[in-house]
Amino acid sequence: MDKTSRVISKSQKDDTDTMDSEPNYRGIKAMPYIVGNETFEKLGTIGTSSNFLVYLTSVFHMKTITATNLNNIFQGTCNFGTIIGAFLSDTYFGRYKTLGFASISSFTGMLLLTLTAAISKLHPPSCGKEVTSICQGPTTGQMAFLLSSFALLVVGGSGIRPCNLAFGADQFNPNTDSGRKGINSFFNWYYFTYTFAVMVSLTIIVYVQSNISWSIGLGIPTLLMFFSCVFFFIGTKIYVIVLPQGSPLLGVVQVFAAAIKKRGLKSPEQPWLSLFDYVPKKSTNLKFLDKAAIRTLEDDLKMDGSAVDPWRLCTIQQVEEVKCLLRLVPIWFAILVYHVAFIQQNNYLVFQALQSDRRLIKSSTFRIPAATYIVFTMVTLTIWIPIYDRVIVPLLRKLTGKEGGITVLQRMGIGIVLSSLSLFVSALIESKRRTWALTRPTLGIEPRKGEISSMSAFWFIPQLIVAGLSEGFFMIGQNELFYKQSPENMKSIATSCLFCASAASSYLSSFMQTMVQRLTEDVPEIQNKLATPVGFLKEMDR
């Protein structure tokens, strides 16, 4: 079915005579509403998630390990949920309804989270200012209310993340030059809003949360999420809506089911005669899946040429699409490992910055919020991408003759090398910080956190710059690889797979931290809590 027979504009929805007509693509006219929705949504969610760890430890008085694990589980569940969101969108509801429901869910979750800070009965009482004061943890009811806000945010993220890019691209006619240019422009604006939202969130919103008020700091993202919903629904009448056509995941399951049922058959010697809907450019690997397309005497066809029982007979095109996904599995595992290192470094950075000198200048009393330091990664990324695209790629193209200068896999490989270099630089700076903490005077004592190292937190910038360069190679490379290598009708599922890799890395990171904590429980306390991540976490939990 072609695109024009499965999309309508919102204004055409109730007119059955126009269901099969050319949809009224509004293109750039719909962008203020969609980009506005994207910008406010990201400002809302990123403005909250970037400072989750500090909120959980300072307001809910959770131990560092507990807060880190809860944050990893929350982020991981949001990413894993994208598979469910993509399935429901493609199969039942469509992107418009999924985005609308998910946006409202995110707003409601943000509202509940804000109430946990604004209403004193919804969070533990404040700790005393004395170093030896004991902090009261959250009650069962307070934790239930907090987790209910997380659950709503998970539902929102699971629906928004796999649908927002595709919904924006749906507003342009892919069959015209202006439409294709509009799609490229939309992707540029999309990533611009992401970078803008991260930088604003890690500076202004994090500052308000850490230095002025948590209730105000969380109320701002909640208000922004409300504006996100408003912008989305205002543009309803001019949207082009893609009707759900069934999830391609069903076709994947059918191929495996048919291949298992016919596992006893021999591979055909003349595939052009035995395979259903054979195509000349069929791949020669993963041949066991080809059995799903072997037509036997039991396999009947309908009048339109399709299989009567799609669970016994699949087209060779379906088989090839499944093979495309399977060939991406090894890359998926590489992405998972990369994200584990990425998550570990970002999580520890926040806590390390909390225990370092965060003053702009020695004579100043203003301290940079700990979560704000991650903005140096985004600044590096923002500067590097144009340089790479406009200067380095043309030079590499002349040397290699390849359109992208280097292959996508080479680009991802460079990102992995830079990630390792970033961790190495981090280790060198950690060694320096430990030496300062043990040999130089500290800046005093922070209640319930201990002594503050006199080493400036600006020493963390080199590792963040290298991490930003690593993202510029690996993150963009992974998106390009999965987009180009996945079948046309599975690109949204492929995007969800990337989120799932990030989710799995969050869970794996949480598991690693828990195991380290358990295996080192009997290790004698280290002289300075900042000496190693283990000692750091153990001291923070005291």
C-alpha positions in Angstrom: 0.0 0.0 0.0 1.5 3.3 -1.0 1.8 6.2 1.4 -1.1 8.3 0.0 -3.6 5.5 0.8 -2.6 5.2 4.4 -2.3 8.9 5.5 -4.8 11.7 5.9 -4.8 15.1 7.3 -6.6 15.7 10.5 -9.2 17.8 8.8 -9.9 15.0 6.4 -10.3 12.3 9.1 -14.1 12.3 9.1 -14.5 12.5 5.3 -14.5 9.0 4.0 -14.5 10.3 0.4 -11.0 11.7 0.9 -9.4 8.8 2.6 -7.7 7.6 -0.5 -6.9 11.0 -1.9 -3.5 12.8 -1.7 -3.1 14.0 1.8 -2.7 17.8 2.4 0.9 18.0 3.4 1.5 21.2 5.4 5.2 20.6 5.7 6.9 23.6 7.2 3.6 25.1 8.4 3.2 22.2 10.9 6.8 22.6 12.2 6.2 25.4 14.8 3.8 23.1 16.6 5.9 20.0 16.4 9.3 21.6 17.1 7.7 23.6 19.9 6.3 20.4 21.4 9.7 18.8 21.0 11.6 21.7 22.6 9.3 22.1 25.6 9.1 18.3 26.1 12.9 17.9 26.2 13.3 21.0 28.4 10.9 19.4 30.8 12.2 15.8 30.9 15.9 16.5 30.5 15.6 19.3 33.1 14.4 16.8 35.6 16.3 13.6 34.7 19.7 15.3 34.6 19.5 16.1 38.3 17.6 13.0 39.5 20.6 11.7 41.5 21.0 14.9 43.5 17.3 15.1 44.2 17.1 11.5 45.4 20.1 11.8 47.7 19.4 15.3 49.1 15.6 15.4 49.4 14.7 11.8 49.8 18.0 11.0 51.7 18.6 7.8 49.7 22.0 6.2 49.8 24.2 6.8 46.8 24.0 3.2 45.6 20.2 3.1 46.0 19.7 6.4 44.2 22.1 5.4 41.3 20.3 2.0 40.9 16.9 3.6 41.0 18.0 6.2 38.4 19.5 3.4 36.2 16.3 1.3 36.4 14.1 4.3 35.6 16.1 5.3 32.6 16.4 1.7 31.4 12.7 1.1 31.7 12.0 4.2 29.7 14.2 3.0 27.0 12.9 -0.6 27.0 9.4 0.7 26.9 10.0 2.2 23.5 9.5 -1.3 22.0 6.0 -1.5 23.5 5.3 2.1 22.5 6.4 1.5 18.9 4.4 -1.7 18.7 1.2 -0.1 20.0 1.7 2.9 17.7 2.3 0.9 14.5 -0.4 -1.7 15.3 -3.3 0.0 17.0 -3.2 3.7 17.7 -1.0 5.5 15.2 1.7 8.1 16.1 -0.7 11.0 16.7 -2.7 9.3 19.4 0.4 7.7 21.0 2.2 11.0 21.2 -0.9 12.8 22.5 -1.5 10.2 25.3 2.3 10.0 26.1 2.6 13.8 26.4 -0.3 14.0 28.9 1.2 11.1 30.8 4.6 12.8 31.0 3.0 16.1 32.2 1.0 14.2 34.9 4.2 12.4 36.0 6.1 15.7 36.2 3.2 17.2 38.2 3.3 14.4 40.8 7.1 14.6 41.0 6.9 18.4 41.6 4.3 17.7 44.4 6.9 15.4 46.1 9.1 18.5 46.6 6.4 21.1 47.2 4.3 19.3 49.8 6.3 18.5 53.0 4.3 15.4 53.8 5.4 13.8 50.5 9.1 13.8 51.3 11.2 13.1 54.4 11.9 15.9 56.8 15.0 18.0 56.3 18.2 16.8 58.1 19.9 18.8 60.7 22.9 20.9 59.8 25.2 19.1 62.1 27.7 16.6 60.6 26.5 13.9 62.9 22.8 14.5 62.4 20.8 11.4 61.3 18.5 11.8 58.2 15.2 10.1 58.1 14.5 8.1 55.0 11.2 8.1 53.0 8.1 6.3 54.3 6.4 3.6 52.2 3.7 6.1 51.2 6.2 8.7 50.1 8.1 6.1 48.0 4.9 4.9 46.5 4.0 8.5 45.4 7.5 9.0 44.0 7.4 5.8 42.1 3.9 6.5 40.7 5.4 9.7 39.2 8.2 7.7 37.7 5.7 5.2 36.3 3.8 8.0 34.5 7.1 9.4 33.2 8.0 5.9 31.9 4.7 5.6 30.0 5.3 9.1 28.5 8.9 8.4 27.5 7.9 5.0 26.0 5.4 6.7 23.7 7.3 9.9 22.8 10.7 8.6 22.0 9.9 6.1 19.2 7.3 8.3 17.6 8.3 11.9 17.6 10.9 11.9 14.8 8.7 9.8 12.5 5.6 12.0 13.2 7.5 15.1 12.3 8.8 13.5 9.0 5.2 12.4 8.2 4.3 16.1 7.7 6.4 16.3 4.5 5.7 14.7 1.1 8.5 12.2 0.5 7.7 12.1 -3.3 8.7 15.7 -3.9 12.1 17.5 -3.8 10.7 20.2 -1.4 9.3 17.4 0.8 12.6 15.6 1.0 14.5 18.8 1.8 11.9 19.6 4.4 12.5 16.2 6.1 16.3 16.9 6.2 15.6 20.3 7.7 13.3 18.8 10.3 16.0 16.4 11.4 18.5 19.3 11.8 16.0 21.2 13.9 15.3 18.2 15.9 18.9 17.6 17.0 19.3 21.4 17.5 16.4 21.4 20.0 17.9 18.4 21.7 21.3 20.1 22.2 19.6 23.4 23.2 17.4 21.6 25.7 20.3 19.8 27.3 22.4 22.9 27.6 19.6 25.0 29.1 18.6 22.1 31.5 22.1 21.6 32.7 22.6 25.2 33.5 19.5 27.2 34.3 17.1 24.5 35.5 19.8 22.6 37.4 20.9 25.8 39.1 17.4 26.7 40.2 16.9 23.1 41.6 20.2 23.0 43.4 20.5 26.6 44.7 17.1 28.1 44.9 14.3 25.6 45.4 13.5 22.1 44.4 9.8 22.8 44.1 10.4 25.7 41.8 13.2 23.8 40.0 10.8 20.9 39.3 7.8 23.2 38.7 9.5 24.9 35.7 9.9 21.6 33.8 6.3 20.7 34.7 5.1 24.0 33.2 7.2 23.4 30.1 5.7 19.9 29.7 2.2 21.6 29.9 3.3 24.0 27.1 4.5 20.9 25.2 1.0 19.4 25.3 -0.6 22.7 24.3 1.7 23.1 21.3 1.0 19.6 20.2 -2.8 19.8 20.3 -3.0 23.3 18.8 -1.6 22.0 15.5 -4.1 19.0 15.4 -6.1 20.3 12.4 -3.2 20.6 10.1 -1.3 17.4 10.9 -1.0 14.5 8.4 -1.7 11.3 10.3 -0.3 8.0 9.4 -2.8 5.3 10.0 -1.6 2.1 11.9 -0.8 -0.7 9.5 0.3 -3.4 11.8 3.6 -3.8 13.5 6.5 -5.3 11.5 7.4 -7.3 14.6 4.5 -9.6 13.8 6.2 -10.4 10.5 9.4 -11.2 12.3 7.7 -13.7 14.6 5.9 -15.3 11.6 9.2 -15.9 9.8 10.7 -17.6 12.8 7.5 -19.6 13.3 7.4 -20.7 9.7 11.1 -21.6 9.7 10.7 -23.7 12.8 7.7 -25.6 11.4 9.7 -26.4 8.2 13.0 -27.0 9.9 13.0 -30.6 8.6 12.9 -29.5 4.9 16.1 -29.4 2.9 17.3 -26.1 1.4 16.1 -25.9 -2.2 18.6 -26.4 -4.9 16.6 -24.1 -7.3 15.4 -21.4 -4.9 13.8 -19.4 -7.8 11.3 -22.3 -8.2 10.7 -23.3 -4.6 10.8 -20.0 -2.6 7.7 -17.9 -2.3 7.9 -14.5 -4.0 11.6 -15.1 -4.8 13.9 -12.1 -5.5 17.1 -12.4 -7.5 19.2 -10.5 -4.9 18.5 -12.8 -2.1 21.3 -13.1 0.5 23.2 -16.3 1.0 23.7 -16.2 4.8 21.4 -17.4 7.6 19.9 -20.0 5.2 17.9 -21.7 7.9 15.4 -18.8 7.7 14.9 -19.4 3.9 12.9 -22.4 4.9 10.1 -20.1 6.0 9.6 -19.2 2.3 9.6 -22.7 0.9 6.2 -23.4 -0.7 4.9 -26.9 -0.2 1.8 -28.7 -1.3 0.1 -27.7 2.0 0.7 -24.0 1.4 -2.3 -22.4 -0.3 -2.5 -18.9 -1.7 -5.4 -16.4 -1.7 -6.8 -14.8 -4.8 -4.5 -11.8 -4.4 -1.4 -14.0 -4.2 -0.8 -13.8 -0.5 -0.4 -16.8 1.8 -3.5 -18.2 3.3 -1.5 -19.1 6.5 1.2 -16.5 7.0 2.5 -18.5 10.0 3.5 -21.4 7.6 4.5 -19.5 4.5 6.3 -16.1 4.3 7.6 -14.1 1.4 11.3 -14.0 0.7 11.1 -10.3 1.3 10.0 -10.9 4.9 12.9 -13.3 5.4 15.4 -10.8 4.1 14.0 -8.2 6.5 14.5 -10.5 9.4 18.1 -11.2 8.2 18.8 -7.5 8.2 17.8 -7.3 11.8 19.9 -10.3 12.8 23.0 -8.9 11.1 22.7 -5.9 13.4 22.7 -8.0 16.6 26.5 -8.0 17.1 26.6 -4.2 16.6 23.8 -4.0 19.2 26.0 -5.7 21.8 28.9 -3.3 21.0 26.5 -0.4 21.5 25.4 -1.9 24.9 29.0 -2.1 26.1 29.7 1.5 25.0 26.7 2.8 26.9 27.8 1.0 30.1 31.0 3.0 30.1 29.1 6.2 29.2 26.6 5.8 32.0 29.2 4.9 34.6 31.3 7.9 33.8 28.3 10.3 33.9 26.9 8.9 37.2 30.2 9.1 39.0 31.0 12.5 37.6 28.0 14.0 39.4 29.0 12.6 42.8 32.7 13.5 42.3 31.8 17.1 41.4 29.8 17.3 44.6 32.9 16.5 46.6 35.2 18.9 44.7 35.7 22.7 44.6 32.9 23.9 42.3 33.6 27.7 42.7 34.1 29.7 39.5 37.0 31.6 41.1 38.7 31.0 44.5 37.3 34.2 46.0 33.7 33.5 44.8 31.0 31.9 46.9 29.0 30.8 43.8 29.3 27.1 43.2 28.4 25.5 39.9 25.8 22.7 40.3 27.3 19.3 40.0 25.1 18.1 37.2 26.0 21.2 35.1 29.5 19.9 34.3 28.0 17.5 31.8 27.2 20.5 29.6 30.9 20.6 28.5 30.2 17.3 26.7 27.3 18.9 24.8 29.3 22.0 24.0 32.1 19.9 22.5 29.5 17.9 20.5 27.9 21.1 19.2 31.2 22.5 18.1 32.6 19.3 16.7 29.7 18.2 14.4 29.8 21.2 12.0 33.6 21.0 11.8 33.5 17.3 11.1 30.7 17.6 8.5 32.0 20.7 6.7 35.8 20.3 7.0 37.0 16.8 7.9 34.5 14.8 5.8 35.4 16.6 2.5 39.1 16.1 3.2 38.6 12.4 3.9 36.3 12.0 0.9 39.2 13.1 -1.3 41.5 10.7 0.3 39.3 7.6 0.5 36.7 8.3 -2.3 33.9 7.3 0.1 30.8 9.5 0.3 31.1 9.7 4.1 34.9 10.0 4.2 35.0 6.8 6.3 32.6 3.9 6.7 30.0 4.0 9.5 31.6 1.1 11.3 35.0 2.9 11.2 33.3 6.0 12.6 31.8 3.9 15.5 35.2 2.3 16.1 36.9 5.7 16.5 34.1 6.6 19.0 34.9 3.4 21.0 38.7 4.3 21.0 37.9 7.8 22.2 35.6 6.4 24.9 38.5 4.3 26.2 40.7 7.4 26.1 38.1 9.4 28.0 38.1 6.7 30.8 41.9 6.8 30.8 41.9 10.5 31.2 39.3 10.2 33.9 41.5 7.7 35.8 44.5 10.2 35.6 42.3 13.0 37.0 41.0 10.7 39.7 44.5 9.9 40.7 45.3 13.6 40.9 42.2 14.3 42.9 43.1 11.5 45.4 46.5 13.0 45.9 45.1 16.4 46.5 42.5 15.0 48.9 45.2 13.2 51.0 48.0 15.8 50.9 46.4 19.2 50.8 43.9 21.1 53.1 40.3 20.5 52.3 37.6 23.2 52.0 35.7 22.2 55.1 33.0 19.7 55.8 29.7 19.3 54.1 27.0 17.9 56.4 26.4 14.2 55.7 28.9 14.2 52.8 32.2 14.7 54.5 35.2 16.8 53.6 35.4 18.7 50.3 38.5 18.3 48.2 40.4 21.5 47.3 40.9 20.3 43.7 38.9 22.4 41.2 36.1 20.5 39.5 37.3 22.2 36.3 39.8 19.4 36.1 37.0 17.1 35.0 36.6 19.1 31.7 39.3 17.2 29.7 37.6 13.9 30.2 34.2 15.5 29.2 35.7 17.0 26.0 37.0 13.6 25.0 33.7 12.0 25.9 32.0 14.6 23.7 34.2 13.7 20.7 33.4 10.1 21.4 29.7 10.8 21.2 30.2 12.8 18.0 31.6 9.6 16.3 29.8 6.8 18.0 26.3 8.0 18.8 25.7 9.6 15.4 27.3 6.6 13.7 25.0 4.1 15.4 21.9 6.1 14.4 23.1 6.2 10.8 24.0 2.5 10.7 20.7 1.3 12.1 18.7 3.6 9.8 20.5 2.6 6.7 20.8 -1.1 7.4 17.2 -1.7 8.7 14.3 -2.5 6.3 12.1 0.4 5.3 9.2 -0.7 7.4 11.3 -1.4 10.4 13.2 1.8 10.9 11.1 2.8 13.9 11.7 -0.6 15.4 15.4 -0.2 14.7 15.3 3.1 16.6 13.6 1.3 19.5 16.4 -1.3 19.5 18.9 1.5 20.1 16.9 2.7 23.1 16.8 -0.9 24.3 20.6 -1.1 24.1 20.8 2.0 26.3 18.2 0.4 28.6 20.1 -2.9 28.9 23.3 -0.9 29.6 21.5 0.9 32.5 20.4 -2.3 34.0 23.9 -3.8 33.5 25.5 -0.7 35.1 23.2 -1.0 38.1 24.1 -4.7 38.4 27.8 -4.0 38.3 27.5 -1.3 41.0 25.5 -3.6 43.2 28.0 -6.5 42.8 30.9 -4.2 43.6 29.2 -2.9 46.7 28.5 -6.5 47.9 31.9 -7.8 47.1 33.7 -5.0 48.9 31.6 -4.8 52.0 34.4 -6.2 54.1 37.1 -3.9 52.6 38.5 -1.6 55.3 37.5 2.0 55.0 39.8 3.9 52.7 41.7 6.9 54.2 39.9 9.4 52.0 36.4 8.7 50.6 37.4 10.1 47.2 40.3 7.6 46.7 38.4 5.2 44.6 34.8 4.9 43.3 34.2 2.0 45.8 35.5 4.0 48.8 33.7 7.1 47.5 30.3 5.3 47.4 30.9 3.6 50.7 31.7 6.8 52.5 28.8 8.7 50.8 26.4 6.0 52.2 27.6 6.3 55.7 
